[in-house]
């Protein structure tokens, strides 16, 4: 994609994309990986999200969930309820660690031109 700088590390590319997720919306590890041309690297996107808590700039990692809308990364937020609280503060409803109406809140980074 044209908006991705050529010499950044994969983690930096992930962070740049995650910063574009709109307030009140979420995306998945796999959607980010696919957007970056590395469709089979969803797990690496997860590692980037885990590492993002140490980044110099704030990354809205709470907006990245698994393909089913489950908060699989919540253990990496320091407090087990923090990821859910951040999403609920943005208007999402979470039940049993899963976003209700996930498809309604899903943001597809492959469709940036449409957003």
DRENDO-1510 file (C-alpha; in Angstrom, 1 decimal, always signed):
<recs>
REC; n; res; u; v; w
REC; 1; UNK; +0.0; +0.0; +0.0 .
REC; 2; UNK; +1.2; +3.5; -0.8 .
REC; 3; UNK; +0.9; +5.0; +2.7 .
REC; 4; UNK; +3.4; +2.5; +4.2 .
REC; 5; UNK; +6.9; +3.9; +4.6 .
REC; 6; UNK; +9.5; +1.7; +2.8 .
REC; 7; UNK; +12.2; +1.3; +5.5 .
REC; 8; UNK; +10.2; +0.8; +8.7 .
REC; 9; UNK; +10.3; -2.4; +10.8 .
REC; 10; UNK; +7.3; -4.6; +10.7 .
REC; 11; UNK; +6.3; -3.5; +14.3 .
REC; 12; UNK; +6.5; +0.1; +13.2 .
REC; 13; UNK; +4.3; -0.6; +10.2 .
REC; 14; UNK; +1.8; -2.3; +12.5 .
REC; 15; UNK; +1.9; +0.7; +14.9 .
REC; 16; UNK; +1.3; +3.2; +12.1 .
REC; 17; UNK; -1.7; +1.2; +11.0 .
REC; 18; UNK; -3.2; +0.7; +14.5 .
REC; 19; UNK; -3.0; +4.4; +15.1 .
REC; 20; UNK; -5.4; +4.9; +12.2 .
REC; 21; UNK; -8.2; +2.7; +13.8 .
REC; 22; UNK; -11.0; +5.1; +14.4 .
REC; 23; UNK; -12.4; +5.7; +17.9 .
REC; 24; UNK; -15.1; +3.1; +18.7 .
REC; 25; UNK; -13.9; +0.7; +16.1 .
REC; 26; UNK; -11.8; -2.4; +16.2 .
REC; 27; UNK; -9.8; -4.6; +13.8 .
REC; 28; UNK; -8.1; -8.0; +13.9 .
REC; 29; UNK; -4.6; -9.2; +14.0 .
REC; 30; UNK; -5.2; -11.0; +10.7 .
REC; 31; UNK; -6.7; -7.9; +9.0 .
REC; 32; UNK; -3.6; -5.9; +9.9 .
REC; 33; UNK; -1.3; -8.6; +8.7 .
REC; 34; UNK; -3.2; -8.9; +5.4 .
REC; 35; UNK; -3.1; -5.2; +4.9 .
REC; 36; UNK; +0.7; -5.2; +5.3 .
REC; 37; UNK; +1.1; -7.9; +2.7 .
REC; 38; UNK; +1.9; -10.6; +5.3 .
REC; 39; UNK; -1.3; -12.5; +5.6 .
REC; 40; UNK; +0.2; -15.4; +7.5 .
REC; 41; UNK; +1.7; -13.0; +10.1 .
REC; 42; UNK; -1.2; -12.4; +12.4 .
REC; 43; UNK; +0.7; -13.9; +15.3 .
REC; 44; UNK; +3.6; -11.4; +14.7 .
REC; 45; UNK; +1.0; -8.6; +14.8 .
REC; 46; UNK; +0.0; -9.9; +18.2 .
REC; 47; UNK; +3.6; -9.7; +19.3 .
REC; 48; UNK; +3.8; -6.2; +18.1 .
REC; 49; UNK; +0.7; -5.3; +20.1 .
REC; 50; UNK; +2.2; -7.0; +23.2 .
REC; 51; UNK; +5.3; -4.9; +22.7 .
REC; 52; UNK; +3.4; -1.7; +22.0 .
REC; 53; UNK; +3.0; -1.0; +25.7 .
REC; 54; UNK; +6.7; -0.1; +25.6 .
REC; 55; UNK; +6.5; +2.2; +22.5 .
REC; 56; UNK; +7.5; +5.8; +22.9 .
REC; 57; UNK; +4.2; +6.9; +21.4 .
REC; 58; UNK; +0.8; +5.7; +22.6 .
REC; 59; UNK; -0.6; +2.9; +20.4 .
REC; 60; UNK; -4.4; +2.1; +20.8 .
REC; 61; UNK; -3.6; -1.7; +21.1 .
REC; 62; UNK; -7.0; -2.2; +22.8 .
REC; 63; UNK; -8.6; -1.8; +19.4 .
REC; 64; UNK; -7.0; -5.0; +18.0 .
REC; 65; UNK; -8.7; -8.3; +18.8 .
REC; 66; UNK; -8.9; -11.7; +17.3 .
REC; 67; UNK; -10.9; -12.6; +14.2 .
REC; 68; UNK; -14.0; -13.5; +16.3 .
REC; 69; UNK; -14.0; -10.2; +18.3 .
REC; 70; UNK; -12.5; -11.8; +21.4 .
REC; 71; UNK; -10.1; -9.9; +23.7 .
REC; 72; UNK; -7.3; -12.4; +23.5 .
REC; 73; UNK; -4.7; -9.8; +24.2 .
REC; 74; UNK; -6.2; -8.6; +27.5 .
REC; 75; UNK; -3.6; -10.2; +29.7 .
REC; 76; UNK; -1.0; -7.8; +28.3 .
REC; 77; UNK; -2.6; -4.7; +29.6 .
REC; 78; UNK; -1.3; -4.8; +33.1 .
REC; 79; UNK; -4.8; -5.3; +34.6 .
REC; 80; UNK; -7.2; -8.0; +33.4 .
REC; 81; UNK; -10.1; -5.6; +32.9 .
REC; 82; UNK; -8.2; -2.7; +31.3 .
REC; 83; UNK; -8.7; -3.7; +27.6 .
REC; 84; UNK; -12.4; -4.2; +28.2 .
REC; 85; UNK; -12.7; -0.9; +30.0 .
REC; 86; UNK; -11.0; +1.0; +27.3 .
REC; 87; UNK; -13.3; -0.5; +24.6 .
REC; 88; UNK; -16.4; +0.1; +26.7 .
REC; 89; UNK; -15.3; +3.7; +27.2 .
REC; 90; UNK; -15.5; +4.0; +23.4 .
REC; 91; UNK; -19.1; +2.6; +23.4 .
REC; 92; UNK; -18.5; -1.1; +22.6 .
REC; 93; UNK; -20.3; -3.7; +24.6 .
REC; 94; UNK; -18.3; -6.7; +25.8 .
REC; 95; UNK; -19.7; -10.0; +27.2 .
REC; 96; UNK; -17.5; -13.0; +28.1 .
REC; 97; UNK; -14.4; -11.3; +26.6 .
REC; 98; UNK; -16.2; -10.9; +23.2 .
REC; 99; UNK; -17.3; -7.8; +21.5 .
REC; 100; UNK; -21.1; -7.7; +20.9 .
REC; 101; UNK; -21.9; -6.8; +17.2 .
REC; 102; UNK; -18.3; -7.3; +16.3 .
REC; 103; UNK; -19.0; -7.0; +12.6 .
REC; 104; UNK; -20.7; -3.6; +13.1 .
REC; 105; UNK; -17.6; -2.3; +14.9 .
REC; 106; UNK; -15.0; -3.9; +12.6 .
REC; 107; UNK; -12.7; -1.6; +10.7 .
REC; 108; UNK; -11.0; -3.2; +7.7 .
REC; 109; UNK; -7.6; -1.5; +7.1 .
REC; 110; UNK; -7.6; -2.9; +3.5 .
REC; 111; UNK; -10.4; -0.5; +2.8 .
REC; 112; UNK; -8.6; +2.7; +3.9 .
REC; 113; UNK; -9.8; +4.5; +0.7 .
REC; 114; UNK; -13.4; +3.9; +1.8 .
REC; 115; UNK; -13.1; +5.1; +5.4 .
</recs>
